Amino acid sequence: MARILIAGCGDVGATLGQSLSGAGHEIWGLKRHPADLPPGIQPLAADLTDPATLTMLPAALDFVVYSAAAAGFSEAAYQAAYVTGVRNLLNALRQTGHSPRRLLFTSSTSVYAQHQGEWVDEDSPAEADGFSGRCIRAGEQWMWDSGWPAVAVRFGGIYGPGRTRLIESVRDGSATRPAGPPLYTNRIHRDDCARVLEHLLFLPDAEPLYLAVDNDPAPLGEVLSWLARQLGVPEPPLAAHPLLKPGAEAGSNAALRMRASKRCRNVRLRASGFTFGYPGYREGYAALLCATQG
């Protein structure tokens, strides 16, 4: 069985860790305050931005999953999570004599600048000019340049238990559908995120990069209308681009954060043998609605 460190062990990391522990692997979850980690994950209190706290890593690690998230939407927070933290952990692994068989890095489809409904895949340019995309891309490169086999996984928008903002916005009437051309969105259920990471940890001859989104890049208006029908509430009204804040300067970080419209292909991931528990938004949100209404 493998010895695995999950660095930045939040919601997705904890879901992954529980599954790996149940399969007999030895798992450590690294975070600042690890007391809330579920059973099966050994807590490791450390701060990825503070090298002094990374001197007591478990010995002989086989795999490392870097799944830290930024503490807020600012350049400093993204730099800390996706550049400084990555660099510090890689240095700590070297200094403690580790030689992991594979590194995994949880990235994001926000690294793509495309926003006119284009199809993108692993070979598409990833040239987002906002600080978030730039920092995440830098983190990917640190991993690939580490000298160890490394895989970056670019996730779409994650939803699932505790991530029901879209449902609540339809339920409370605050949601609006975008007027004009389709505004494409890409998503993946939290449980499938964890399953993707587990799949890629042990996949022989894994590629260095995978897009991890479900099979249905759907227009936001379609998703909102479907949710309204399931909830039995009025369809959200049409409004000007709801993901671009009024007054946000084109090209600014505020605009880039709120803007979206691309269609991500998951062909490489599916060709590797992965199958989705929730292949589209209907299956995933139906399960969430059943759980919340129950």
C-alpha positions in Angstrom: 0.0 0.0 0.0 1.1 3.6 -0.7 2.1 6.4 1.6 0.4 9.6 0.4 0.5 13.2 1.5 -2.4 15.5 0.6 -1.1 19.1 1.0 -3.9 21.6 1.4 -6.4 19.0 2.5 -9.7 20.8 2.2 -13.0 19.4 1.0 -11.8 17.6 -2.2 -8.6 16.5 -0.4 -10.5 15.1 2.5 -12.9 13.2 0.2 -9.9 11.8 -1.7 -8.1 10.9 1.6 -11.1 9.0 3.0 -11.4 6.9 -0.2 -7.6 6.2 -0.3 -7.6 5.3 3.4 -10.6 2.9 2.8 -8.5 1.2 0.1 -5.7 0.5 2.7 -3.3 3.4 1.9 -1.6 5.4 4.6 -2.7 9.0 4.3 -1.6 12.3 5.8 -3.6 15.6 5.4 -1.6 18.8 5.7 -3.3 22.0 6.6 -2.9 24.8 9.1 -5.7 23.5 11.4 -6.2 19.8 10.7 -8.3 18.9 13.7 -11.4 18.7 11.5 -10.0 16.0 9.2 -12.2 12.9 8.9 -11.1 9.5 10.3 -8.6 7.7 8.2 -6.5 10.8 7.5 -3.5 11.4 9.8 -3.4 15.2 10.6 -0.3 17.2 9.8 -0.4 20.7 11.1 1.7 22.9 8.8 1.6 26.1 6.7 2.6 25.8 3.1 3.7 29.4 3.1 6.1 28.9 6.1 9.0 26.6 5.3 9.8 26.2 9.0 6.6 24.2 9.5 7.4 21.8 6.7 10.4 20.1 8.3 8.5 17.1 9.8 7.0 15.6 6.6 6.2 11.8 6.8 9.1 9.6 5.7 9.2 7.7 2.4 6.2 9.3 0.7 5.1 7.5 -2.5 2.8 10.2 -3.8 2.0 13.9 -3.1 -1.2 15.6 -4.0 -1.1 19.4 -3.9 -4.7 20.6 -3.5 -4.3 23.9 -1.7 -6.7 26.7 -2.5 -6.2 30.5 -2.3 -7.5 32.1 0.9 -9.2 34.9 -1.1 -9.4 36.5 -4.5 -6.3 38.6 -4.5 -2.9 38.4 -6.2 -1.2 37.9 -2.8 -3.5 35.0 -1.9 -3.0 33.3 -5.3 0.7 33.8 -5.2 0.8 32.3 -1.7 -1.3 29.2 -2.6 -0.1 28.4 -6.1 3.5 29.7 -6.2 5.0 30.1 -2.8 3.3 27.1 -1.3 4.3 24.9 -4.2 7.9 26.0 -4.1 8.2 25.6 -0.3 6.7 22.0 -0.4 9.0 20.9 -3.3 12.0 22.3 -1.4 10.9 20.5 1.8 10.6 17.2 -0.1 14.1 17.6 -1.5 15.6 18.6 1.8 14.1 15.6 3.6 15.3 13.1 1.0 12.0 12.2 -0.6 11.7 10.8 -4.1 7.9 10.5 -4.8 6.7 8.4 -7.6 4.2 11.0 -8.8 3.1 14.5 -7.9 -0.5 15.7 -8.5 -1.4 19.4 -8.7 -5.0 20.6 -8.6 -5.2 23.3 -11.2 -8.2 25.1 -12.9 -9.7 25.7 -16.3 -9.4 29.5 -15.4 -5.9 29.3 -16.9 -7.6 29.6 -20.3 -8.2 33.1 -21.8 -10.8 31.8 -24.3 -14.3 33.3 -23.5 -16.2 33.3 -26.8 -17.6 29.7 -26.5 -14.4 28.1 -28.0 -13.6 24.5 -27.4 -10.5 24.0 -25.4 -8.4 20.9 -24.5 -5.0 20.1 -23.1 -3.3 21.4 -26.3 -5.1 24.8 -26.3 -3.1 27.9 -25.3 -3.5 28.7 -21.6 -2.8 32.4 -21.6 -5.2 34.0 -19.1 -3.9 37.4 -18.3 -5.5 37.8 -14.8 -3.4 37.2 -11.7 -5.4 34.0 -10.9 -4.6 32.2 -14.1 -1.0 33.4 -14.1 -0.3 32.1 -10.6 -2.0 28.8 -11.2 0.0 28.3 -14.4 3.2 29.1 -12.5 2.3 26.4 -10.0 1.8 23.9 -12.7 5.2 24.7 -14.2 6.9 24.4 -10.8 5.5 20.9 -10.5 6.5 19.9 -14.0 10.0 21.3 -13.5 10.5 19.5 -10.1 12.4 16.6 -11.6 9.7 14.2 -10.4 6.8 12.8 -12.5 4.1 15.4 -12.2 0.5 15.7 -13.4 -1.6 18.9 -13.4 -5.4 18.4 -13.3 -7.4 21.4 -14.6 -10.8 21.2 -12.9 -13.9 23.1 -14.0 -16.3 24.7 -11.5 -16.7 22.3 -8.6 -20.1 21.8 -7.1 -21.5 19.2 -4.6 -22.3 19.0 -0.9 -21.8 22.4 0.7 -21.3 23.9 -2.8 -24.9 24.7 -3.7 -24.7 28.5 -4.4 -26.3 28.1 -7.9 -29.2 26.1 -6.4 -29.8 28.7 -3.7 -29.7 31.6 -6.1 -32.5 30.0 -8.2 -34.5 29.1 -5.1 -34.3 32.6 -3.6 -34.9 34.4 -6.9 -31.6 36.1 -7.1 -30.4 34.3 -10.2 -30.6 35.8 -13.7 -30.1 34.2 -17.1 -27.6 35.8 -19.4 -29.1 37.6 -22.4 -27.4 37.2 -25.8 -25.1 34.4 -27.0 -24.8 31.2 -24.9 -22.5 31.7 -21.9 -20.9 28.2 -21.6 -20.0 26.8 -18.2 -17.9 23.8 -17.3 -18.3 21.9 -14.0 -17.5 18.7 -12.1 -19.0 17.2 -9.0 -16.9 17.2 -5.9 -17.0 13.4 -5.6 -15.8 13.0 -9.2 -13.0 15.4 -8.5 -11.7 13.1 -5.8 -12.2 10.1 -8.1 -10.2 11.7 -10.9 -7.3 12.3 -8.5 -7.4 8.8 -7.2 -7.5 7.5 -10.8 -4.6 9.6 -11.9 -2.4 8.7 -8.9 -2.1 5.1 -10.0 -2.6 5.4 -13.7 0.4 3.9 -15.6 2.1 6.3 -18.0 -0.1 9.2 -17.1 0.1 12.3 -19.2 1.4 15.5 -17.6 -1.9 17.4 -18.0 -5.6 16.5 -17.9 -8.8 18.6 -18.2 -11.3 17.4 -15.5 -14.8 18.5 -16.4 -18.0 16.5 -16.9 -19.3 15.5 -20.3 -21.7 18.5 -20.7 -20.3 22.0 -21.1 -23.7 23.7 -20.9 -25.0 27.3 -21.3 -25.6 28.8 -17.9 -29.1 29.9 -18.9 -30.0 26.2 -19.6 -28.7 25.1 -16.3 -30.6 27.8 -14.4 -33.8 27.1 -16.2 -33.5 23.3 -15.5 -32.9 24.0 -11.8 -36.0 26.2 -11.7 -38.1 23.5 -13.1 -36.8 21.0 -10.6 -37.4 23.4 -7.7 -40.9 24.4 -9.0 -40.0 28.1 -9.0 -40.2 30.8 -11.7 -37.5 30.7 -14.4 -34.8 33.3 -13.6 -35.3 36.5 -15.7 -33.0 37.5 -18.5 -30.4 40.1 -17.7 -27.2 41.6 -19.2 -24.1 39.4 -18.7 -24.6 38.3 -15.0 -21.0 37.1 -14.7 -19.4 40.5 -15.5 -19.8 42.9 -12.7 -21.2 46.4 -13.8 -18.3 48.8 -14.1 -15.6 46.1 -14.3 -13.0 47.3 -16.7 -12.5 44.9 -19.6 -9.3 43.0 -19.0 -9.2 43.8 -15.3 -8.9 41.0 -12.7 -12.5 41.7 -11.6 -13.8 41.3 -15.1 -11.7 38.2 -15.7 -12.8 36.6 -12.5 -16.5 37.0 -13.4 -16.3 36.3 -17.1 -16.7 32.8 -18.6 -17.7 31.1 -21.8 -15.6 28.2 -23.1 -16.3 24.5 -23.7 -13.8 22.2 -22.2 -13.1 18.7 -23.7 -12.5 15.8 -21.3 -11.5 13.4 -24.1 -8.0 12.7 -22.7 -9.4 11.9 -19.3 -12.1 9.5 -20.5 -9.6 7.8 -22.9 -7.5 7.0 -19.8 -10.3 4.8 -18.5 -12.1 7.2 -16.2 -15.9 7.2 -16.0 -17.9 9.8 -14.3 -20.3 9.2 -11.4 -22.1 12.4 -12.5 -21.6 12.7 -16.3 -23.6 16.0 -16.5 -25.1 18.7 -14.5 -28.6 17.0 -14.5 -27.3 13.9 -12.7 -25.1 15.9 -10.3 -27.7 18.5 -9.3 -30.5 16.0 -9.2 -28.5 14.1 -6.5 -27.9 17.3 -4.6 -31.6 18.3 -4.8 -32.6 14.9 -3.6 -30.2 15.1 -0.6 -31.2 18.7 0.4 -34.9 18.2 0.0 -34.7 14.9 1.8 
